[in-house]
Amino acid sequence: MTDKQQFQMLEDFANDSSVAKGGHIQVTVSEYSTRFEPKDGHAWFKHEDSKFLDEILTGANHFMYWLRREGYEIKKSKKAKAN
């Protein structure tokens, strides 16, 4: 898995979370930053929701780097639902 694939997986993970969906937050993850923006025509979102999402993403990112460093392969199952 490349860094770009990892960032895309983190972005998908965050945007699929109930916090992002219920809080109307669009998350964009890149190698340089993580951006939180209101979505669906909303003008704002709760700061605590974006802070919680940021903490979840930090942990997931560290875990994914550890998996890669230890030689684990991160991949999507062929049986998994395709987007």
Contacts in CASP RR format, 6 or more apart in sequence:
PFRMAT RR
TARGET T0000
AUTHOR 0000-0000-0000
METHOD contacts of the structure
MODEL  1
MTDKQQFQMLEDFANDSSVAKGGHIQVTVSEYSTRFEPKDGHAWFKHEDS
KFLDEILTGANHFMYWLRREGYEIKKSKKAKAN
1 9 0 8 1.000
1 64 0 8 1.000
1 68 0 8 1.000
1 73 0 8 1.000
1 74 0 8 1.000
1 75 0 8 1.000
3 31 0 8 1.000
4 31 0 8 1.000
6 61 0 8 1.000
6 64 0 8 1.000
6 65 0 8 1.000
6 68 0 8 1.000
6 74 0 8 1.000
7 29 0 8 1.000
7 30 0 8 1.000
7 31 0 8 1.000
8 29 0 8 1.000
9 64 0 8 1.000
9 74 0 8 1.000
10 29 0 8 1.000
10 57 0 8 1.000
10 60 0 8 1.000
10 61 0 8 1.000
10 64 0 8 1.000
11 27 0 8 1.000
11 28 0 8 1.000
11 29 0 8 1.000
12 83 0 8 1.000
13 57 0 8 1.000
13 60 0 8 1.000
14 20 0 8 1.000
14 27 0 8 1.000
14 29 0 8 1.000
14 53 0 8 1.000
14 56 0 8 1.000
14 57 0 8 1.000
15 21 0 8 1.000
15 26 0 8 1.000
15 27 0 8 1.000
17 53 0 8 1.000
17 56 0 8 1.000
19 25 0 8 1.000
19 49 0 8 1.000
19 52 0 8 1.000
19 53 0 8 1.000
19 56 0 8 1.000
20 26 0 8 1.000
20 27 0 8 1.000
20 49 0 8 1.000
20 53 0 8 1.000
23 45 0 8 1.000
23 46 0 8 1.000
23 49 0 8 1.000
24 38 0 8 1.000
24 39 0 8 1.000
24 40 0 8 1.000
24 41 0 8 1.000
24 42 0 8 1.000
24 45 0 8 1.000
25 36 0 8 1.000
25 37 0 8 1.000
25 38 0 8 1.000
25 39 0 8 1.000
25 45 0 8 1.000
25 49 0 8 1.000
25 50 0 8 1.000
25 53 0 8 1.000
26 36 0 8 1.000
26 37 0 8 1.000
26 38 0 8 1.000
26 39 0 8 1.000
27 34 0 8 1.000
27 35 0 8 1.000
27 36 0 8 1.000
27 53 0 8 1.000
27 57 0 8 1.000
28 34 0 8 1.000
28 35 0 8 1.000
28 37 0 8 1.000
29 35 0 8 1.000
29 57 0 8 1.000
34 54 0 8 1.000
34 57 0 8 1.000
36 45 0 8 1.000
36 50 0 8 1.000
36 53 0 8 1.000
36 54 0 8 1.000
38 44 0 8 1.000
38 45 0 8 1.000
64 74 0 8 1.000
67 74 0 8 1.000
68 74 0 8 1.000
END
